[in-house]
Amino acid sequence: MFLAEEAAATASVFNGFDIFVVLFTIVIAIGVVRQILAPKKNPLAIGFGIVALAVFATMDVIMIQGWMGG
């Protein structure tokens, strides 16, 4: 138990994959905005994009809270 607590305390809260999560969130947001502003709208793409954006935005919030130690 002691070793697990020590490993958790020394582990970095920042991961290299975090940058990609933020970039994917930005790309999804751009896609949703472009679909909403398009003259011929695709409701399936808009809905799927909004759900994906909500999931990735939630991941970003939780990830950034982990960076801040909260």
N, C-alpha and C positions, 0 to 999 in steps of 0.2 A: 504494500500500500504506500509506503514511504517513497519508494522509487517512482511510482506512478505520479505522485504529487510533485515530486521534484522535476520529472520530465515535463509535466504540464506547465510548471512555472517557468522553465527555461525555453519552452517552445516559442517560436516566433508567431506573432498574431498576423503578420503579413505573409501572403503567399504569392508566388509569381503568377498564378492563375487569376488573382484578383483583378489585375489590369485587363485581362481578356473579358471578364464579366462586365466591367464598366464599359468597355468598347462595344460589346454585344448589346448592351442596354441602349447605347447611343444609336447604334445601327437600327435596332428595332424601333426606336422612337422616330427616327428619320423615315423609316418605311411606313409607319402608321400615319404620320403627318402627310406623306405623299399620297397614300391611298385615300385619305379623307379629302384632300384637295383635288384629287383626280376628277376629270369631267365624267368618266365612266367608272362608277364605284363598284367595287367587289366586296359585298357584305361579308363573305366568308373570310377574306383576307383581312378586312378591318377587324372583325371579331377575334380571329386568331392572333392578330398582332396586338390587340389590346390585352388579351389574356397573357400572352408572352411578356408584354411590357410590364404588366402588373407583377408577374412572377419574378422577373429580373430586377425590377425596382425594389421589391421586398428583399431579394437577396442582397442588393446593394446596401440597403438600410441596415440589415443585420450585419453585413460584412464591415461597414464603416463603424458601427457601434463596437464591434470586436476590436477594431484598430484603436479606438479611443479608450478601450478598457472597460466598457460598460456593458 
